[in-house]
């Protein structure tokens, strides 16, 4: 799927990125290739798995089982910043372009 520079501008706006015209052209080509690759992967949907596959035999059921999560203290010990038992994240500031 070919992406236009207008498509890239819209994506960049949503991601809050500022791109030069040269970067827009570069990313239009690169993102188009990524979208093409994703389209190829969709051909391999799980419904198309052959009979006798280990996925159908239940060998991977543990993947979907509920398990305890990482203890909060251990999680926060690995976090770059924490305060009062919560993970600190950078503030996201609003843009001047409301509604775009």
C-alpha positions in Angstrom: 0.0 0.0 0.0 1.5 3.3 -1.1 1.2 6.1 1.5 1.2 9.7 0.5 3.1 12.5 2.2 -0.4 13.7 3.4 -0.9 10.3 5.1 2.5 10.6 6.8 1.7 14.2 7.9 -1.5 12.9 9.5 0.3 10.0 11.3 3.1 12.4 12.4 0.5 14.8 13.8 -1.2 12.0 15.8 2.2 10.9 17.1 3.1 14.5 17.8 6.1 14.4 15.5 7.5 17.2 13.4 9.0 15.9 10.2 10.8 17.7 7.4 9.6 17.4 3.8 12.5 15.0 3.2 11.6 12.9 6.2 7.9 12.8 5.0 9.1 11.3 1.7 11.4 8.8 3.4 8.7 7.7 5.9 6.0 7.4 3.2 8.1 4.8 1.5 9.1 3.0 4.7 5.6 3.0 6.3 4.1 1.8 3.0 6.5 -1.2 3.1 5.5 -1.9 6.8 1.8 -1.8 5.9 2.4 -4.2 3.0 4.2 -6.6 5.3 1.3 -6.5 7.8 -1.1 -7.3 4.9 1.0 -10.3 4.1 0.9 -11.5 7.7 -2.9 -11.3 7.8 -2.9 -14.3 5.3 -1.8 -16.5 8.2 -4.8 -16.1 10.4 -5.2 -18.7 13.2 -8.3 -20.1 11.6 -6.1 -21.5 8.8 -4.0 -23.7 11.2 -3.9 -27.2 9.9 -5.4 -30.2 11.8 -2.8 -31.8 14.1 -1.2 -28.5 14.9 0.1 -28.2 18.4 -2.0 -25.1 18.7 -5.1 -27.1 18.2 -3.9 -29.9 20.5 -3.9 -27.7 23.6 -0.2 -27.6 24.1 -0.2 -23.8 24.4 -3.2 -23.4 26.7 -1.0 -22.0 29.5 -0.5 -18.8 27.4 -4.1 -17.8 28.1 -4.2 -18.7 31.8 -4.6 -16.1 34.5 -1.4 -15.7 36.5 -0.3 -13.4 39.3 1.3 -10.2 38.2 4.7 -8.9 39.1 4.7 -7.6 42.7 4.4 -3.8 42.9 7.7 -3.4 44.8 9.6 -5.4 42.3 8.0 -3.5 39.4 8.8 -0.1 40.9 12.3 -1.2 41.8 12.9 -1.5 38.0 11.1 1.8 37.1 13.1 4.8 36.2 11.0 7.0 38.6 8.4 6.3 41.2 6.5 8.3 43.9 4.3 7.0 46.7 4.0 3.5 45.2 3.1 4.8 41.7 5.1 4.9 38.4 6.1 8.4 37.4 5.7 9.2 33.7 6.6 12.4 31.8 3.8 15.0 31.5 2.0 15.1 28.2 1.4 18.7 27.3 -1.4 19.7 25.0 -0.7 21.1 21.5 -1.9 24.3 19.9 -3.7 22.2 17.3 -7.0 21.2 19.0 -9.2 18.9 17.0 -6.6 17.9 14.4 
